[in-house]
């Protein structure tokens, strides 16, 4: 298993700042960055490809910021 820096994000401004810090830290240390998007599940929620695509778009937008 490779070494990497992990950053958990949830779409908040403070999480975006933490992601910036983690990305800079990973760069300084020459390590990969792993971003984990976290949110509370909704009652009765089922994972679907539609929901997955929506989350993927949200994470890509966050990374672009």
C-alpha positions as CSV (number, residue, x, y, z in Angstrom):
1,X,0.0,0.0,0.0
2,X,1.4,3.4,-1.0
3,X,1.8,6.3,1.3
4,X,-0.6,9.2,0.8
5,X,-2.3,12.1,2.6
6,X,-6.0,11.7,3.2
7,X,-8.4,14.7,3.3
8,X,-12.0,14.3,4.3
9,X,-14.3,17.0,2.8
10,X,-18.0,17.7,3.1
11,X,-18.6,20.8,0.9
12,X,-18.1,23.3,3.7
13,X,-15.7,26.2,3.6
14,X,-13.6,24.8,6.5
15,X,-13.3,21.5,4.6
16,X,-12.1,23.3,1.5
17,X,-9.4,25.0,3.6
18,X,-8.4,21.7,5.0
19,X,-8.2,20.2,1.5
20,X,-5.9,23.1,0.4
21,X,-3.7,22.4,3.4
22,X,-3.6,18.7,2.7
23,X,-2.8,19.2,-1.0
24,X,0.1,21.5,-0.2
25,X,1.3,19.1,2.5
26,X,1.1,16.1,0.0
27,X,3.1,18.2,-2.5
28,X,5.8,19.1,0.0
29,X,6.2,15.5,1.1
30,X,6.0,14.1,-2.5
31,X,3.0,11.9,-1.5
32,X,-0.3,11.2,-3.3
33,X,-3.5,12.9,-2.1
34,X,-6.6,10.9,-1.4
35,X,-9.8,13.0,-1.1
36,X,-12.8,11.4,0.7
37,X,-16.2,13.1,0.3
38,X,-18.3,12.7,3.4
39,X,-21.9,13.5,4.0
40,X,-24.7,12.2,6.2
41,X,-26.8,9.5,4.5
42,X,-30.5,10.2,4.0
43,X,-33.0,7.8,5.5
44,X,-33.9,5.0,3.1
45,X,-31.2,6.1,0.6
46,X,-30.0,3.6,-2.0
47,X,-26.9,4.2,-4.0
48,X,-27.7,4.5,-7.7
49,X,-25.6,5.4,-10.7
50,X,-27.6,8.7,-10.8
51,X,-26.6,9.5,-7.2
52,X,-23.0,8.5,-7.8
53,X,-22.8,10.7,-10.9
54,X,-24.1,13.6,-8.9
55,X,-21.6,13.1,-6.1
56,X,-18.8,12.8,-8.7
57,X,-19.7,16.1,-10.2
58,X,-19.8,17.7,-6.7
59,X,-16.3,16.4,-5.9
60,X,-14.9,17.5,-9.3
61,X,-16.2,21.0,-8.7
62,X,-14.7,21.1,-5.2
63,X,-11.3,20.0,-6.6
64,X,-11.5,22.7,-9.3
65,X,-11.9,25.3,-6.6
